[in-house]
Amino acid sequence: MPRELWIATKHIAVYASETDGEEVILFQLKPGDVCTPLREVAIKVYLHSEILCEKGKGWVIDKTSFDVRKAD
């Protein structure tokens, strides 16, 4: 059971792996899309977060682009 829900507040690129550059986009989230965080990995100065969404599973760099809420 997820403890948090992440709701996209803007268009967000989702990458296939935590090491993908910004040119390798797996899919895009739209404002209002809901995801569940799976894990976080620090790479260099960035904190990459693996998420599970209705569109699929992938990685995001900017957690601040989400409205983070506790799951019911």
C-alpha positions, 0 to 999 in steps of 0.5 A: 500500500503506497504511503504517498501519492505524487500528483503532477503539477505541470508537464513532466518528462519520465525517463527509462532509467535513473542515468538517462539524459534529458534526451531519452524520454520514456513518457510525459506526465500531464498536470493531474496525473497521479503516481506512486514513488517507489525509491530514490537514488542520489546521482551527482547533485540530483535526487532521482525518483522512481515512480509508478504511474498509470502510464508506466514506471520510470524515473523523474529528476524534479520531485518539486513538480509534484503535489505530494500527498499522504495516501488514504 
